[in-house]
């Protein structure tokens, strides 16, 4: 690390704690890649147990970062999730905050 760009540990306090969780970050990244996804797809793609996924979907929904809908598809109940505009912005803000911190470590 260069002396002219010291790493300020306080910068990390600007990270969104909801997004910063590795599990929730994985879920949000999965949802960024699709228009919407059902519970099983997210569970398999993010390699999460049903209980872990359910708890973290609830936290993301409470933060307003995802939308959860219950639908019947061919008479089968499905839980469908999609990322909201607020969720997309939260990911952008997270990247904008974390990016420079990581860049300073590479110098």
C-alpha positions as CSV (number, residue, x, y, z in Angstrom):
1,X,0.0,0.0,0.0
2,X,1.3,3.5,-0.9
3,X,1.8,6.1,1.8
4,X,0.1,8.8,-0.3
5,X,-3.2,6.8,-0.4
6,X,-3.5,5.3,3.1
7,X,-6.4,3.0,3.7
8,X,-8.9,4.6,6.1
9,X,-10.7,1.9,8.0
10,X,-13.7,4.2,8.6
11,X,-14.6,3.9,4.9
12,X,-15.9,0.4,5.5
13,X,-18.6,1.8,7.9
14,X,-20.3,3.2,4.7
15,X,-21.1,-0.3,3.5
16,X,-24.7,-1.4,3.6
17,X,-24.9,-4.2,6.2
18,X,-27.8,-5.8,4.5
19,X,-25.9,-6.2,1.2
20,X,-22.6,-6.9,2.9
21,X,-23.7,-10.3,4.2
22,X,-22.2,-12.9,1.8
23,X,-25.5,-14.9,1.7
24,X,-27.6,-11.8,0.8
25,X,-25.0,-10.6,-1.7
26,X,-25.2,-14.0,-3.5
27,X,-29.0,-13.8,-3.6
28,X,-28.9,-10.3,-5.0
29,X,-26.3,-11.2,-7.6
30,X,-28.5,-14.1,-8.7
31,X,-31.5,-11.8,-9.0
32,X,-29.5,-9.2,-10.9
33,X,-28.9,-11.8,-13.6
34,X,-32.6,-12.6,-14.2
35,X,-35.9,-10.8,-14.4
36,X,-37.3,-13.0,-11.6
37,X,-36.5,-16.4,-10.0
38,X,-38.3,-19.0,-8.0
39,X,-37.2,-20.2,-4.6
40,X,-35.7,-23.4,-5.9
41,X,-33.6,-21.7,-8.6
42,X,-32.2,-19.2,-6.1
43,X,-31.5,-22.0,-3.6
44,X,-29.6,-24.1,-6.2
45,X,-27.8,-21.3,-7.9
46,X,-26.6,-19.6,-4.7
47,X,-26.0,-23.0,-3.0
48,X,-28.2,-22.2,0.0
49,X,-30.4,-24.3,2.3
50,X,-34.1,-23.6,2.2
51,X,-34.1,-22.2,5.8
52,X,-31.1,-20.0,5.1
53,X,-32.6,-18.7,1.9
54,X,-36.0,-18.1,3.4
55,X,-34.5,-16.0,6.3
56,X,-32.3,-13.9,4.1
57,X,-35.1,-13.3,1.5
58,X,-37.2,-11.9,4.3
59,X,-34.4,-9.6,5.4
60,X,-33.9,-8.4,1.8
61,X,-37.6,-7.9,1.4
62,X,-37.9,-5.9,4.6
63,X,-35.1,-3.7,3.3
64,X,-37.1,-3.1,0.1
65,X,-34.3,-4.6,-2.0
66,X,-36.4,-7.5,-3.4
67,X,-40.0,-8.2,-4.1
68,X,-41.5,-11.6,-3.1
69,X,-44.7,-12.9,-4.8
70,X,-46.6,-16.1,-4.2
71,X,-47.9,-17.5,-7.5
72,X,-49.5,-20.7,-8.8
73,X,-47.8,-22.0,-11.8
74,X,-49.6,-25.0,-13.3
75,X,-51.4,-25.4,-10.0
76,X,-48.2,-25.5,-8.0
77,X,-47.5,-22.8,-5.5
78,X,-44.2,-20.9,-6.2
79,X,-42.3,-18.2,-4.4
80,X,-41.0,-15.8,-6.9
81,X,-38.4,-13.1,-6.1
82,X,-37.2,-10.1,-8.1
83,X,-34.8,-7.3,-7.4
84,X,-36.3,-3.9,-7.0
85,X,-34.9,-0.5,-8.2
86,X,-33.9,0.1,-4.6
87,X,-32.0,-3.2,-4.6
88,X,-30.2,-2.4,-7.8
89,X,-29.2,1.0,-6.3
90,X,-28.1,-0.6,-3.1
91,X,-25.8,-3.0,-5.1
92,X,-24.4,0.0,-7.1
93,X,-23.8,2.0,-3.9
94,X,-22.1,-1.1,-2.3
95,X,-19.8,-1.5,-5.3
96,X,-19.0,2.2,-5.3
97,X,-18.1,2.1,-1.6
98,X,-16.2,-1.2,-1.6
99,X,-14.4,-0.7,-5.0
100,X,-12.1,2.1,-3.9
101,X,-11.3,0.2,-0.6
102,X,-10.2,-2.9,-2.6
103,X,-8.3,-0.8,-5.1
104,X,-6.3,0.8,-2.4
105,X,-5.2,-2.6,-1.2
106,X,-3.9,-3.4,-4.7
107,X,-1.6,-0.4,-4.9
